[in-house]
Structure formats: structure tokens, C-alpha cells
Amino acid sequence: MNNDYFKKVTELEDMNASDDYIIGWQEGYQNSPKIEEQRLSDAYEAGYEDGENKTINNAKNFKK
């Protein structure tokens, strides 16, 4: 992983983003397949989309 990935994950943890958002973000960033449909949540899907786009724009909407 590159330095940008680790900086953004640290920023997400510091802003207290939900675990589902962070996991979704990490998987989207790495272009991993999504989790099973029955486990999807709004936070996960927002994180996945932001990860694909290499942003953290929606993290503020999904705090613990």
C-alpha cells in the first residue's frame, strides 16, 4: 500500500468513523469484491464508494 492509503486510514480512525465505513473504504480502495449482500450497510457502501474514488468525503456522515 502507498502512504496515502495509510494516512487516510489513520485520518478515518482519528475522526471516529464507523467500522463498517472504514472496512468498506479499505476494500473499495483496494478494488476488492464487496462483502455478501446480506451484510451490506449504508456505511459500508458509502465507504466502498469513497475508497474507489480515493476520498473520505462521506466519513463525517458515518461516525461511531
MIDOSE-1310 file (N, C-alpha, C; in nm, 2 decimals, decimal comma, always signed):
residues 64
mnnd	+0,08/-0,12/+0,00/+0,00/+0,00/+0,00/+0,09/+0,12/+0,00; +0,03/+0,23/-0,05/+0,11/+0,36/-0,06/+0,08/+0,44/+0,07; +0,16/+0,55/+0,08/+0,15/+0,63/+0,20/+0,01/+0,70/+0,21; -0,05/+0,73/+0,10/-0,18/+0,80/+0,10/-0,28/+0,71/+0,17
yfkk	-0,28/+0,58/+0,14/-0,37/+0,48/+0,20/-0,36/+0,49/+0,35; -0,24/+0,48/+0,40/-0,22/+0,47/+0,55/-0,26/+0,60/+0,61; -0,23/+0,72/+0,55/-0,27/+0,85/+0,60/-0,42/+0,86/+0,61; -0,49/+0,81/+0,51/-0,64/+0,82/+0,51/-0,70/+0,73/+0,61
vtel	-0,65/+0,61/+0,63/-0,70/+0,52/+0,73/-0,68/+0,58/+0,87; -0,56/+0,63/+0,89/-0,54/+0,70/+1,02/-0,63/+0,81/+1,04; -0,66/+0,89/+0,94/-0,75/+1,01/+0,95/-0,89/+0,96/+0,98; -0,93/+0,85/+0,91/-1,07/+0,79/+0,94/-1,08/+0,75/+1,09
edmn	-0,97/+0,68/+1,14/-0,97/+0,63/+1,28/-0,98/+0,75/+1,37; -0,90/+0,86/+1,34/-0,90/+0,98/+1,43/-1,03/+1,05/+1,43; -1,10/+1,05/+1,32/-1,23/+1,12/+1,31/-1,34/+1,03/+1,36; -1,31/+0,91/+1,41/-1,40/+0,82/+1,47/-1,51/+0,77/+1,37
asdd	-1,47/+0,74/+1,25/-1,56/+0,69/+1,15/-1,60/+0,54/+1,19; -1,72/+0,50/+1,15/-1,77/+0,37/+1,19/-1,68/+0,26/+1,13; -1,68/+0,15/+1,19/-1,60/+0,03/+1,15/-1,65/-0,01/+1,01; -1,78/-0,01/+0,98/-1,83/-0,05/+0,85/-1,78/+0,04/+0,74
yiig	-1,78/+0,17/+0,77/-1,73/+0,27/+0,67/-1,58/+0,24/+0,64; -1,50/+0,22/+0,75/-1,36/+0,20/+0,73/-1,33/+0,08/+0,65; -1,40/-0,03/+0,69/-1,38/-0,16/+0,61/-1,42/-0,14/+0,47; -1,54/-0,08/+0,45/-1,58/-0,06/+0,31/-1,48/+0,03/+0,23
wqeg	-1,43/+0,13/+0,30/-1,33/+0,22/+0,23/-1,21/+0,14/+0,20; -1,16/+0,06/+0,29/-1,03/-0,01/+0,26/-1,06/-0,11/+0,14; -1,17/-0,18/+0,14/-1,19/-0,27/+0,03/-1,22/-0,20/-0,10; -1,28/-0,09/-0,10/-1,30/-0,01/-0,22/-1,17/+0,04/-0,27
yqns	-1,09/+0,09/-0,18/-0,96/+0,15/-0,22/-0,87/+0,04/-0,29; -0,88/-0,08/-0,24/-0,80/-0,19/-0,30/-0,87/-0,27/-0,41; -0,99/-0,22/-0,45/-1,07/-0,28/-0,56/-1,10/-0,43/-0,52; -1,13/-0,46/-0,40/-1,16/-0,59/-0,35/-1,31/-0,61/-0,38
pkie	-1,36/-0,73/-0,39/-1,50/-0,75/-0,41/-1,58/-0,71/-0,28; -1,70/-0,67/-0,30/-1,78/-0,63/-0,18/-1,82/-0,75/-0,10; -1,85/-0,73/+0,03/-1,89/-0,84/+0,11/-2,03/-0,89/+0,07; -2,08/-1,00/+0,13/-2,20/-1,06/+0,09/-2,32/-0,96/+0,11
eqrl	-2,41/-0,97/+0,02/-2,52/-0,88/+0,02/-2,60/-0,86/+0,15; -2,62/-0,97/+0,22/-2,69/-0,96/+0,35/-2,61/-0,88/+0,46; -2,48/-0,86/+0,44/-2,40/-0,79/+0,53/-2,38/-0,65/+0,50; -2,43/-0,60/+0,38/-2,41/-0,47/+0,34/-2,48/-0,37/+0,43
sday	-2,42/-0,25/+0,45/-2,49/-0,15/+0,53/-2,46/-0,02/+0,45; -2,54/+0,09/+0,49/-2,52/+0,22/+0,42/-2,38/+0,27/+0,44; -2,33/+0,25/+0,57/-2,19/+0,30/+0,60/-2,09/+0,22/+0,51; -2,10/+0,09/+0,50/-2,01/+0,01/+0,42/-2,01/+0,06/+0,27
eagy	-2,13/+0,07/+0,22/-2,14/+0,11/+0,08/-2,09/+0,25/+0,05; -2,11/+0,34/+0,14/-2,06/+0,48/+0,13/-1,90/+0,47/+0,14; -1,85/+0,39/+0,23/-1,71/+0,38/+0,24/-1,65/+0,31/+0,12; -1,71/+0,21/+0,07/-1,66/+0,14/-0,05/-1,66/+0,24/-0,17
edge	-1,76/+0,32/-0,19/-1,76/+0,42/-0,30/-1,65/+0,52/-0,28; -1,64/+0,57/-0,16/-1,53/+0,67/-0,13/-1,39/+0,61/-0,16; -1,38/+0,48/-0,11/-1,25/+0,42/-0,14/-1,22/+0,40/-0,28; -1,32/+0,37/-0,36/-1,29/+0,35/-0,51/-1,25/+0,49/-0,56
nkti	-1,30/+0,60/-0,51/-1,27/+0,73/-0,56/-1,15/+0,79/-0,49; -1,10/+0,72/-0,39/-0,98/+0,77/-0,31/-1,01/+0,89/-0,23; -1,13/+0,91/-0,18/-1,17/+1,02/-0,10/-1,23/+0,97/+0,03; -1,25/+1,06/+0,12/-1,32/+1,03/+0,25/-1,43/+1,13/+0,28
nnak	-1,50/+1,17/+0,17/-1,60/+1,27/+0,17/-1,72/+1,24/+0,26; -1,76/+1,11/+0,26/-1,88/+1,07/+0,34/-1,85/+1,02/+0,48; -1,73/+1,02/+0,52/-1,70/+0,97/+0,65/-1,77/+1,04/+0,77; -1,78/+1,17/+0,75/-1,84/+1,26/+0,86/-1,99/+1,21/+0,88
nfkk	-2,05/+1,15/+0,78/-2,19/+1,10/+0,80/-2,20/+0,97/+0,87; -2,09/+0,90/+0,89/-2,09/+0,77/+0,95/-1,99/+0,75/+1,06; -2,02/+0,82/+1,17/-1,93/+0,82/+1,29/-1,99/+0,72/+1,39; -1,90/+0,67/+1,47/-1,94/+0,57/+1,58/-2,04/+0,63/+1,68
